[in-house]
Amino acid sequence: MQERKLDPLGVPGPRGAARPGAEDESRPRRSGRVTAPERWVGRKLLEALGRPPLALMLWNGEEIACEGRGVVGRLRIHDRGALYRLLSRPGLEFGDLYAAGRVEVEGELPGILEAVYRSIGAGGGPGRPTRFARRLRRPPRAQTLLRSRRNIHHHYDIGNEFYELWLDAEAMQYTCAYFPLATLSLEEAQRAKLRHVCRKLELRPGESVVEAGSGWGGLTCHMAREHGVTVRAYNTSREQVAHSRERALREGLAGRVEFVEDDYRNIRGEYDVFVSVGMLEHVGPARYRQLGEVIHRSLKPRGRGLLHSIGRNRPAPLNPWIRKRIFPGAYPPTLGEMSEIFEPRAFSVLDVENLRLHYARTLEYWLERYEGQTERVRAMFDERFVRAWRLYLAGSVAAFRSGTLQLFQILFTRPDNNDLPWSRAHLYDRSE
């Protein structure tokens, strides 16, 4: 049975095609004068967002803003239908309306979104989130093998050439870089991330490593080339696996690395090290105990491992628009939720590091490079895609700047492993 193709934003049919039965969002709208009820809707929208320092500019040029608040930017709403949709489901509708051009943002996009995120988080005081924030708190669905594969295909199999436009040129790392010095380039910081992960794992020549979710093979090949280990990497993205295999051949590593197109749940064999960078977000809390069992059966008696994941300080699903259009099925866990991976099998957590600001800087680089390639992206896809991914990257910058999202690296081992360093000094060796 031939697989039905989706466009990169999850719309059935050819890329850029209109959804069957959907309204034509490219058609100009004539909304006429602004009525008193529509002004009320505008004020209620700002209240739902926690009264951010933002002005709404309606289709007739009239502005609505919260009294006593400075304005860092403007949200231009082109028609009354867009206004009502924003009030009904702001977290979902804003992304679709922005992508369609029915809502415009005047000002620096990441900064404006950061101001909104801070307002949402602070709107009701500690423990009392705004009505909008409460709407986001829905438990994620369990990730079946089929659903997980479809979700990965939706995001990662839209073309390696697209990601090559704006990721680092050397290893195509689509995860948080590491900036021991703030002045590093993106390529330098991504190399530093690979070294940082490997130092934490204390890789030794001849050891075996299993990697869950290997991206385009950058870490896999680095571990084999620089540390003399053998690596088996599991990944369900066809395009990433194909790229990784070509890379291994090109670098002469084909006999030391193996890329398996399969789910982490099907990992087989025993290894000295388990590592996963940027995959846990796709697992979901309902599967954390199962992941812990996979790690347990995969690690040798003195085995150790590292998980690197986007996370949160308290439980909440991912933004609904990103979850629907960009990263279906994704969920950023808290440290408490992640404990379900470690505690049932009594794994010892050795080190937890939060690289939140490093991810904000990484995303700033990605967004800058993406903006420099929008003409090529538009030729690959369409204007709606260009705007959607601009919003996704800018919103991610804002989320990490504001503390809405975190980036956790967790190092762990078997409970009776005493072959451990006495300090963290080896992690911060600047001689490399």
Contacts in CASP RR format, 6 or more apart in sequence:
PFRMAT RR
TARGET T0000
AUTHOR 0000-0000-0000
METHOD contacts of the structure
MODEL  1
MQERKLDPLGVPGPRGAARPGAEDESRPRRSGRVTAPERWVGRKLLEALG
RPPLALMLWNGEEIACEGRGVVGRLRIHDRGALYRLLSRPGLEFGDLYAA
GRVEVEGELPGILEAVYRSIGAGGGPGRPTRFARRLRRPPRAQTLLRSRR
NIHHHYDIGNEFYELWLDAEAMQYTCAYFPLATLSLEEAQRAKLRHVCRK
LELRPGESVVEAGSGWGGLTCHMAREHGVTVRAYNTSREQVAHSRERALR
EGLAGRVEFVEDDYRNIRGEYDVFVSVGMLEHVGPARYRQLGEVIHRSLK
PRGRGLLHSIGRNRPAPLNPWIRKRIFPGAYPPTLGEMSEIFEPRAFSVL
DVENLRLHYARTLEYWLERYEGQTERVRAMFDERFVRAWRLYLAGSVAAF
RSGTLQLFQILFTRPDNNDLPWSRAHLYDRSE
4 12 0 8 1.000
5 13 0 8 1.000
5 14 0 8 1.000
6 12 0 8 1.000
6 13 0 8 1.000
6 154 0 8 1.000
7 13 0 8 1.000
7 14 0 8 1.000
7 15 0 8 1.000
7 16 0 8 1.000
7 17 0 8 1.000
7 381 0 8 1.000
7 385 0 8 1.000
8 15 0 8 1.000
8 154 0 8 1.000
8 158 0 8 1.000
8 381 0 8 1.000
8 385 0 8 1.000
9 99 0 8 1.000
9 325 0 8 1.000
9 326 0 8 1.000
9 384 0 8 1.000
9 385 0 8 1.000
9 388 0 8 1.000
10 154 0 8 1.000
10 325 0 8 1.000
11 17 0 8 1.000
11 19 0 8 1.000
12 19 0 8 1.000
12 20 0 8 1.000
15 381 0 8 1.000
15 382 0 8 1.000
15 385 0 8 1.000
16 381 0 8 1.000
16 382 0 8 1.000
16 384 0 8 1.000
16 385 0 8 1.000
18 24 0 8 1.000
25 96 0 8 1.000
25 100 0 8 1.000
25 101 0 8 1.000
25 102 0 8 1.000
26 100 0 8 1.000
29 59 0 8 1.000
29 78 0 8 1.000
29 79 0 8 1.000
29 81 0 8 1.000
29 102 0 8 1.000
31 59 0 8 1.000
31 60 0 8 1.000
31 78 0 8 1.000
31 79 0 8 1.000
31 80 0 8 1.000
31 81 0 8 1.000
32 59 0 8 1.000
32 60 0 8 1.000
33 60 0 8 1.000
34 58 0 8 1.000
34 59 0 8 1.000
34 60 0 8 1.000
34 62 0 8 1.000
38 58 0 8 1.000
38 80 0 8 1.000
38 83 0 8 1.000
39 62 0 8 1.000
39 64 0 8 1.000
41 83 0 8 1.000
41 84 0 8 1.000
41 87 0 8 1.000
42 56 0 8 1.000
42 64 0 8 1.000
42 83 0 8 1.000
42 87 0 8 1.000
43 64 0 8 1.000
44 87 0 8 1.000
45 56 0 8 1.000
45 83 0 8 1.000
45 86 0 8 1.000
45 87 0 8 1.000
45 90 0 8 1.000
46 52 0 8 1.000
46 54 0 8 1.000
46 56 0 8 1.000
46 64 0 8 1.000
46 65 0 8 1.000
46 66 0 8 1.000
48 87 0 8 1.000
48 90 0 8 1.000
48 130 0 8 1.000
48 131 0 8 1.000
48 132 0 8 1.000
49 90 0 8 1.000
49 116 0 8 1.000
49 119 0 8 1.000
49 120 0 8 1.000
49 130 0 8 1.000
49 132 0 8 1.000
50 119 0 8 1.000
50 120 0 8 1.000
50 121 0 8 1.000
50 122 0 8 1.000
50 123 0 8 1.000
50 124 0 8 1.000
50 130 0 8 1.000
50 132 0 8 1.000
51 66 0 8 1.000
51 69 0 8 1.000
51 119 0 8 1.000
51 123 0 8 1.000
52 66 0 8 1.000
52 69 0 8 1.000
52 115 0 8 1.000
52 116 0 8 1.000
52 118 0 8 1.000
52 119 0 8 1.000
52 120 0 8 1.000
53 66 0 8 1.000
53 69 0 8 1.000
53 70 0 8 1.000
53 71 0 8 1.000
53 72 0 8 1.000
53 73 0 8 1.000
53 115 0 8 1.000
53 119 0 8 1.000
54 65 0 8 1.000
54 71 0 8 1.000
54 72 0 8 1.000
54 73 0 8 1.000
54 74 0 8 1.000
54 75 0 8 1.000
54 112 0 8 1.000
54 115 0 8 1.000
54 116 0 8 1.000
55 63 0 8 1.000
55 64 0 8 1.000
55 65 0 8 1.000
55 71 0 8 1.000
55 73 0 8 1.000
55 74 0 8 1.000
55 75 0 8 1.000
56 63 0 8 1.000
56 64 0 8 1.000
56 65 0 8 1.000
56 74 0 8 1.000
56 75 0 8 1.000
56 77 0 8 1.000
57 63 0 8 1.000
57 74 0 8 1.000
57 75 0 8 1.000
57 76 0 8 1.000
57 77 0 8 1.000
57 106 0 8 1.000
58 64 0 8 1.000
58 77 0 8 1.000
58 83 0 8 1.000
59 77 0 8 1.000
59 78 0 8 1.000
59 79 0 8 1.000
59 80 0 8 1.000
63 74 0 8 1.000
65 71 0 8 1.000
72 107 0 8 1.000
72 111 0 8 1.000
72 112 0 8 1.000
72 115 0 8 1.000
73 105 0 8 1.000
73 106 0 8 1.000
73 107 0 8 1.000
73 112 0 8 1.000
74 105 0 8 1.000
74 106 0 8 1.000
74 107 0 8 1.000
75 103 0 8 1.000
75 104 0 8 1.000
75 105 0 8 1.000
75 106 0 8 1.000
76 103 0 8 1.000
76 104 0 8 1.000
76 105 0 8 1.000
76 106 0 8 1.000
77 83 0 8 1.000
77 86 0 8 1.000
77 102 0 8 1.000
77 103 0 8 1.000
78 101 0 8 1.000
78 102 0 8 1.000
78 103 0 8 1.000
78 104 0 8 1.000
79 102 0 8 1.000
82 93 0 8 1.000
82 97 0 8 1.000
82 102 0 8 1.000
82 103 0 8 1.000
85 93 0 8 1.000
85 97 0 8 1.000
86 93 0 8 1.000
86 94 0 8 1.000
86 97 0 8 1.000
86 103 0 8 1.000
89 135 0 8 1.000
89 320 0 8 1.000
90 132 0 8 1.000
91 132 0 8 1.000
91 135 0 8 1.000
91 136 0 8 1.000
91 319 0 8 1.000
91 320 0 8 1.000
91 321 0 8 1.000
92 320 0 8 1.000
92 321 0 8 1.000
92 324 0 8 1.000
93 321 0 8 1.000
94 103 0 8 1.000
94 321 0 8 1.000
95 103 0 8 1.000
95 321 0 8 1.000
95 325 0 8 1.000
95 388 0 8 1.000
95 391 0 8 1.000
96 321 0 8 1.000
96 325 0 8 1.000
97 103 0 8 1.000
98 104 0 8 1.000
98 105 0 8 1.000
98 387 0 8 1.000
98 388 0 8 1.000
98 391 0 8 1.000
99 325 0 8 1.000
99 384 0 8 1.000
99 385 0 8 1.000
99 387 0 8 1.000
99 388 0 8 1.000
99 391 0 8 1.000
100 384 0 8 1.000
100 387 0 8 1.000
101 387 0 8 1.000
105 112 0 8 1.000
109 390 0 8 1.000
109 391 0 8 1.000
109 394 0 8 1.000
109 395 0 8 1.000
110 364 0 8 1.000
110 367 0 8 1.000
110 394 0 8 1.000
110 395 0 8 1.000
110 397 0 8 1.000
110 398 0 8 1.000
110 401 0 8 1.000
111 397 0 8 1.000
111 398 0 8 1.000
111 401 0 8 1.000
113 394 0 8 1.000
113 395 0 8 1.000
113 397 0 8 1.000
113 398 0 8 1.000
114 397 0 8 1.000
114 398 0 8 1.000
114 401 0 8 1.000
114 402 0 8 1.000
116 398 0 8 1.000
117 398 0 8 1.000
117 399 0 8 1.000
117 402 0 8 1.000
117 403 0 8 1.000
117 404 0 8 1.000
118 402 0 8 1.000
120 129 0 8 1.000
120 130 0 8 1.000
120 132 0 8 1.000
120 133 0 8 1.000
121 129 0 8 1.000
121 130 0 8 1.000
121 133 0 8 1.000
121 404 0 8 1.000
123 129 0 8 1.000
123 130 0 8 1.000
124 130 0 8 1.000
133 316 0 8 1.000
136 316 0 8 1.000
136 317 0 8 1.000
136 319 0 8 1.000
136 320 0 8 1.000
137 315 0 8 1.000
137 316 0 8 1.000
137 317 0 8 1.000
138 317 0 8 1.000
139 285 0 8 1.000
139 317 0 8 1.000
140 284 0 8 1.000
140 285 0 8 1.000
140 286 0 8 1.000
140 317 0 8 1.000
140 329 0 8 1.000
140 331 0 8 1.000
141 147 0 8 1.000
141 286 0 8 1.000
141 329 0 8 1.000
142 284 0 8 1.000
142 286 0 8 1.000
142 287 0 8 1.000
143 151 0 8 1.000
143 282 0 8 1.000
143 283 0 8 1.000
143 284 0 8 1.000
143 286 0 8 1.000
143 287 0 8 1.000
143 329 0 8 1.000
145 263 0 8 1.000
145 265 0 8 1.000
147 329 0 8 1.000
148 236 0 8 1.000
148 263 0 8 1.000
148 282 0 8 1.000
149 236 0 8 1.000
149 263 0 8 1.000
150 328 0 8 1.000
151 282 0 8 1.000
151 327 0 8 1.000
151 328 0 8 1.000
151 329 0 8 1.000
151 330 0 8 1.000
152 236 0 8 1.000
152 237 0 8 1.000
152 282 0 8 1.000
153 236 0 8 1.000
153 237 0 8 1.000
153 238 0 8 1.000
154 328 0 8 1.000
155 326 0 8 1.000
155 327 0 8 1.000
155 328 0 8 1.000
156 215 0 8 1.000
156 237 0 8 1.000
156 239 0 8 1.000
156 240 0 8 1.000
157 237 0 8 1.000
157 238 0 8 1.000
157 239 0 8 1.000
157 240 0 8 1.000
159 239 0 8 1.000
160 172 0 8 1.000
160 216 0 8 1.000
160 239 0 8 1.000
160 240 0 8 1.000
160 242 0 8 1.000
160 243 0 8 1.000
161 380 0 8 1.000
162 377 0 8 1.000
162 380 0 8 1.000
162 381 0 8 1.000
163 172 0 8 1.000
163 174 0 8 1.000
163 216 0 8 1.000
164 172 0 8 1.000
165 369 0 8 1.000
165 370 0 8 1.000
165 373 0 8 1.000
165 376 0 8 1.000
165 377 0 8 1.000
166 366 0 8 1.000
166 369 0 8 1.000
166 370 0 8 1.000
166 373 0 8 1.000
167 173 0 8 1.000
167 174 0 8 1.000
167 366 0 8 1.000
167 369 0 8 1.000
168 177 0 8 1.000
168 186 0 8 1.000
168 187 0 8 1.000
168 190 0 8 1.000
169 187 0 8 1.000
170 187 0 8 1.000
170 190 0 8 1.000
170 191 0 8 1.000
171 190 0 8 1.000
171 191 0 8 1.000
171 194 0 8 1.000
171 216 0 8 1.000
171 217 0 8 1.000
171 218 0 8 1.000
171 219 0 8 1.000
171 221 0 8 1.000
171 222 0 8 1.000
172 215 0 8 1.000
172 216 0 8 1.000
172 217 0 8 1.000
172 218 0 8 1.000
172 243 0 8 1.000
173 190 0 8 1.000
173 193 0 8 1.000
173 194 0 8 1.000
173 216 0 8 1.000
173 218 0 8 1.000
173 219 0 8 1.000
174 215 0 8 1.000
174 216 0 8 1.000
175 193 0 8 1.000
175 277 0 8 1.000
175 278 0 8 1.000
175 308 0 8 1.000
176 193 0 8 1.000
176 308 0 8 1.000
176 355 0 8 1.000
176 358 0 8 1.000
176 359 0 8 1.000
176 362 0 8 1.000
176 407 0 8 1.000
177 184 0 8 1.000
177 186 0 8 1.000
177 189 0 8 1.000
177 190 0 8 1.000
177 192 0 8 1.000
177 193 0 8 1.000
177 358 0 8 1.000
177 359 0 8 1.000
177 361 0 8 1.000
177 362 0 8 1.000
177 365 0 8 1.000
178 189 0 8 1.000
178 190 0 8 1.000
178 192 0 8 1.000
178 193 0 8 1.000
178 196 0 8 1.000
178 355 0 8 1.000
178 358 0 8 1.000
179 189 0 8 1.000
179 192 0 8 1.000
179 358 0 8 1.000
179 361 0 8 1.000
180 192 0 8 1.000
180 428 0 8 1.000
180 430 0 8 1.000
182 361 0 8 1.000
184 192 0 8 1.000
186 362 0 8 1.000
186 365 0 8 1.000
186 366 0 8 1.000
186 369 0 8 1.000
189 358 0 8 1.000
189 361 0 8 1.000
189 362 0 8 1.000
194 218 0 8 1.000
194 219 0 8 1.000
194 222 0 8 1.000
195 432 0 8 1.000
196 427 0 8 1.000
197 219 0 8 1.000
197 275 0 8 1.000
197 277 0 8 1.000
197 306 0 8 1.000
197 308 0 8 1.000
197 409 0 8 1.000
198 222 0 8 1.000
198 223 0 8 1.000
198 226 0 8 1.000
198 227 0 8 1.000
199 426 0 8 1.000
199 427 0 8 1.000
199 429 0 8 1.000
200 306 0 8 1.000
200 351 0 8 1.000
200 409 0 8 1.000
200 411 0 8 1.000
200 427 0 8 1.000
201 209 0 8 1.000
201 273 0 8 1.000
201 275 0 8 1.000
201 304 0 8 1.000
201 305 0 8 1.000
201 306 0 8 1.000
201 411 0 8 1.000
202 304 0 8 1.000
202 421 0 8 1.000
202 426 0 8 1.000
203 209 0 8 1.000
203 223 0 8 1.000
203 227 0 8 1.000
203 228 0 8 1.000
203 229 0 8 1.000
203 273 0 8 1.000
204 227 0 8 1.000
204 229 0 8 1.000
204 272 0 8 1.000
205 227 0 8 1.000
205 228 0 8 1.000
205 229 0 8 1.000
206 228 0 8 1.000
206 229 0 8 1.000
206 230 0 8 1.000
207 227 0 8 1.000
207 228 0 8 1.000
207 229 0 8 1.000
207 230 0 8 1.000
207 272 0 8 1.000
207 273 0 8 1.000
208 229 0 8 1.000
208 230 0 8 1.000
208 231 0 8 1.000
208 232 0 8 1.000
208 270 0 8 1.000
208 271 0 8 1.000
208 272 0 8 1.000
208 273 0 8 1.000
209 223 0 8 1.000
209 229 0 8 1.000
209 230 0 8 1.000
209 231 0 8 1.000
209 232 0 8 1.000
209 271 0 8 1.000
209 272 0 8 1.000
209 273 0 8 1.000
209 274 0 8 1.000
209 275 0 8 1.000
210 231 0 8 1.000
210 232 0 8 1.000
210 233 0 8 1.000
210 234 0 8 1.000
210 267 0 8 1.000
210 269 0 8 1.000
210 271 0 8 1.000
210 273 0 8 1.000
210 274 0 8 1.000
210 275 0 8 1.000
210 298 0 8 1.000
211 219 0 8 1.000
211 220 0 8 1.000
211 223 0 8 1.000
211 231 0 8 1.000
211 232 0 8 1.000
211 233 0 8 1.000
211 234 0 8 1.000
211 274 0 8 1.000
211 275 0 8 1.000
211 276 0 8 1.000
211 277 0 8 1.000
212 234 0 8 1.000
212 264 0 8 1.000
212 267 0 8 1.000
212 274 0 8 1.000
212 275 0 8 1.000
212 276 0 8 1.000
212 279 0 8 1.000
212 294 0 8 1.000
213 233 0 8 1.000
213 234 0 8 1.000
213 235 0 8 1.000
213 264 0 8 1.000
213 276 0 8 1.000
213 277 0 8 1.000
213 278 0 8 1.000
213 279 0 8 1.000
214 220 0 8 1.000
214 233 0 8 1.000
214 234 0 8 1.000
214 235 0 8 1.000
214 240 0 8 1.000
214 244 0 8 1.000
214 259 0 8 1.000
215 235 0 8 1.000
215 237 0 8 1.000
215 240 0 8 1.000
215 244 0 8 1.000
216 240 0 8 1.000
216 243 0 8 1.000
216 244 0 8 1.000
216 247 0 8 1.000
217 233 0 8 1.000
217 240 0 8 1.000
217 243 0 8 1.000
217 244 0 8 1.000
217 247 0 8 1.000
217 248 0 8 1.000
217 259 0 8 1.000
218 244 0 8 1.000
218 247 0 8 1.000
219 275 0 8 1.000
219 277 0 8 1.000
220 231 0 8 1.000
220 233 0 8 1.000
220 244 0 8 1.000
220 248 0 8 1.000
220 257 0 8 1.000
220 259 0 8 1.000
221 244 0 8 1.000
221 247 0 8 1.000
221 248 0 8 1.000
221 251 0 8 1.000
221 253 0 8 1.000
221 257 0 8 1.000
223 229 0 8 1.000
223 231 0 8 1.000
223 275 0 8 1.000
224 230 0 8 1.000
224 231 0 8 1.000
224 253 0 8 1.000
224 256 0 8 1.000
224 257 0 8 1.000
225 251 0 8 1.000
225 253 0 8 1.000
228 256 0 8 1.000
229 256 0 8 1.000
229 272 0 8 1.000
229 273 0 8 1.000
230 255 0 8 1.000
230 256 0 8 1.000
230 257 0 8 1.000
231 256 0 8 1.000
231 257 0 8 1.000
231 258 0 8 1.000
232 257 0 8 1.000
232 258 0 8 1.000
232 260 0 8 1.000
232 271 0 8 1.000
233 244 0 8 1.000
233 257 0 8 1.000
233 258 0 8 1.000
233 259 0 8 1.000
233 260 0 8 1.000
234 260 0 8 1.000
234 262 0 8 1.000
234 263 0 8 1.000
234 264 0 8 1.000
234 266 0 8 1.000
234 267 0 8 1.000
235 241 0 8 1.000
235 244 0 8 1.000
235 259 0 8 1.000
235 260 0 8 1.000
235 261 0 8 1.000
235 262 0 8 1.000
236 261 0 8 1.000
236 262 0 8 1.000
236 263 0 8 1.000
238 261 0 8 1.000
241 259 0 8 1.000
241 260 0 8 1.000
241 261 0 8 1.000
244 259 0 8 1.000
245 254 0 8 1.000
245 259 0 8 1.000
248 254 0 8 1.000
248 255 0 8 1.000
248 257 0 8 1.000
248 259 0 8 1.000
264 276 0 8 1.000
264 279 0 8 1.000
264 283 0 8 1.000
264 291 0 8 1.000
264 294 0 8 1.000
265 290 0 8 1.000
265 294 0 8 1.000
267 294 0 8 1.000
267 298 0 8 1.000
269 297 0 8 1.000
269 298 0 8 1.000
270 297 0 8 1.000
270 298 0 8 1.000
270 299 0 8 1.000
270 300 0 8 1.000
271 298 0 8 1.000
271 299 0 8 1.000
271 300 0 8 1.000
271 303 0 8 1.000
272 299 0 8 1.000
272 300 0 8 1.000
272 302 0 8 1.000
272 303 0 8 1.000
272 304 0 8 1.000
273 299 0 8 1.000
273 303 0 8 1.000
273 304 0 8 1.000
273 305 0 8 1.000
274 295 0 8 1.000
274 298 0 8 1.000
274 299 0 8 1.000
274 303 0 8 1.000
274 304 0 8 1.000
274 305 0 8 1.000
274 306 0 8 1.000
275 305 0 8 1.000
275 306 0 8 1.000
276 306 0 8 1.000
276 307 0 8 1.000
276 308 0 8 1.000
276 309 0 8 1.000
277 306 0 8 1.000
277 308 0 8 1.000
278 308 0 8 1.000
278 309 0 8 1.000
278 310 0 8 1.000
279 309 0 8 1.000
280 291 0 8 1.000
280 307 0 8 1.000
280 308 0 8 1.000
280 309 0 8 1.000
280 333 0 8 1.000
280 338 0 8 1.000
281 309 0 8 1.000
281 310 0 8 1.000
281 311 0 8 1.000
281 327 0 8 1.000
281 330 0 8 1.000
281 331 0 8 1.000
281 332 0 8 1.000
281 333 0 8 1.000
282 329 0 8 1.000
282 330 0 8 1.000
283 291 0 8 1.000
283 331 0 8 1.000
284 329 0 8 1.000
284 331 0 8 1.000
284 333 0 8 1.000
285 331 0 8 1.000
285 333 0 8 1.000
285 337 0 8 1.000
285 340 0 8 1.000
288 333 0 8 1.000
288 337 0 8 1.000
288 338 0 8 1.000
288 340 0 8 1.000
288 341 0 8 1.000
289 340 0 8 1.000
289 341 0 8 1.000
289 344 0 8 1.000
291 341 0 8 1.000
292 341 0 8 1.000
292 342 0 8 1.000
292 344 0 8 1.000
292 345 0 8 1.000
292 347 0 8 1.000
293 344 0 8 1.000
293 345 0 8 1.000
295 305 0 8 1.000
295 341 0 8 1.000
295 345 0 8 1.000
295 347 0 8 1.000
296 345 0 8 1.000
296 347 0 8 1.000
299 305 0 8 1.000
299 414 0 8 1.000
301 414 0 8 1.000
301 416 0 8 1.000
301 417 0 8 1.000
302 413 0 8 1.000
302 414 0 8 1.000
302 417 0 8 1.000
302 419 0 8 1.000
303 413 0 8 1.000
303 414 0 8 1.000
303 417 0 8 1.000
304 350 0 8 1.000
304 411 0 8 1.000
304 412 0 8 1.000
304 413 0 8 1.000
304 414 0 8 1.000
304 417 0 8 1.000
305 411 0 8 1.000
305 412 0 8 1.000
305 413 0 8 1.000
306 409 0 8 1.000
306 410 0 8 1.000
306 411 0 8 1.000
306 412 0 8 1.000
307 338 0 8 1.000
307 341 0 8 1.000
307 408 0 8 1.000
307 409 0 8 1.000
307 410 0 8 1.000
307 412 0 8 1.000
308 407 0 8 1.000
308 408 0 8 1.000
308 409 0 8 1.000
308 410 0 8 1.000
309 332 0 8 1.000
309 333 0 8 1.000
309 338 0 8 1.000
309 407 0 8 1.000
309 408 0 8 1.000
309 410 0 8 1.000
310 332 0 8 1.000
310 359 0 8 1.000
310 405 0 8 1.000
310 406 0 8 1.000
310 407 0 8 1.000
310 408 0 8 1.000
311 332 0 8 1.000
311 333 0 8 1.000
311 334 0 8 1.000
311 405 0 8 1.000
311 406 0 8 1.000
311 407 0 8 1.000
311 408 0 8 1.000
312 332 0 8 1.000
312 333 0 8 1.000
312 334 0 8 1.000
312 404 0 8 1.000
312 405 0 8 1.000
312 406 0 8 1.000
313 334 0 8 1.000
313 403 0 8 1.000
313 406 0 8 1.000
314 334 0 8 1.000
315 333 0 8 1.000
315 334 0 8 1.000
315 337 0 8 1.000
317 323 0 8 1.000
317 331 0 8 1.000
318 327 0 8 1.000
318 329 0 8 1.000
318 330 0 8 1.000
318 331 0 8 1.000
318 332 0 8 1.000
319 399 0 8 1.000
322 330 0 8 1.000
322 392 0 8 1.000
323 329 0 8 1.000
323 330 0 8 1.000
325 388 0 8 1.000
326 388 0 8 1.000
326 389 0 8 1.000
326 392 0 8 1.000
332 405 0 8 1.000
332 406 0 8 1.000
335 352 0 8 1.000
335 408 0 8 1.000
335 410 0 8 1.000
338 408 0 8 1.000
338 410 0 8 1.000
341 347 0 8 1.000
342 349 0 8 1.000
342 412 0 8 1.000
346 415 0 8 1.000
347 412 0 8 1.000
347 413 0 8 1.000
347 414 0 8 1.000
347 415 0 8 1.000
348 412 0 8 1.000
348 413 0 8 1.000
348 414 0 8 1.000
348 415 0 8 1.000
348 417 0 8 1.000
349 410 0 8 1.000
349 411 0 8 1.000
349 412 0 8 1.000
350 411 0 8 1.000
350 412 0 8 1.000
350 413 0 8 1.000
350 420 0 8 1.000
351 409 0 8 1.000
351 410 0 8 1.000
351 411 0 8 1.000
351 424 0 8 1.000
352 408 0 8 1.000
352 409 0 8 1.000
352 410 0 8 1.000
352 411 0 8 1.000
353 408 0 8 1.000
353 409 0 8 1.000
354 406 0 8 1.000
354 407 0 8 1.000
354 408 0 8 1.000
355 407 0 8 1.000
355 408 0 8 1.000
355 409 0 8 1.000
356 400 0 8 1.000
356 403 0 8 1.000
356 405 0 8 1.000
356 406 0 8 1.000
356 407 0 8 1.000
357 400 0 8 1.000
357 401 0 8 1.000
358 407 0 8 1.000
359 396 0 8 1.000
359 400 0 8 1.000
359 405 0 8 1.000
359 407 0 8 1.000
360 397 0 8 1.000
360 400 0 8 1.000
360 401 0 8 1.000
363 393 0 8 1.000
363 396 0 8 1.000
363 397 0 8 1.000
363 400 0 8 1.000
364 397 0 8 1.000
366 393 0 8 1.000
367 390 0 8 1.000
367 393 0 8 1.000
367 394 0 8 1.000
367 397 0 8 1.000
370 377 0 8 1.000
370 389 0 8 1.000
370 390 0 8 1.000
370 393 0 8 1.000
371 390 0 8 1.000
374 386 0 8 1.000
374 390 0 8 1.000
377 385 0 8 1.000
377 386 0 8 1.000
377 389 0 8 1.000
378 385 0 8 1.000
378 386 0 8 1.000
396 405 0 8 1.000
398 404 0 8 1.000
399 405 0 8 1.000
400 406 0 8 1.000
400 407 0 8 1.000
413 420 0 8 1.000
END
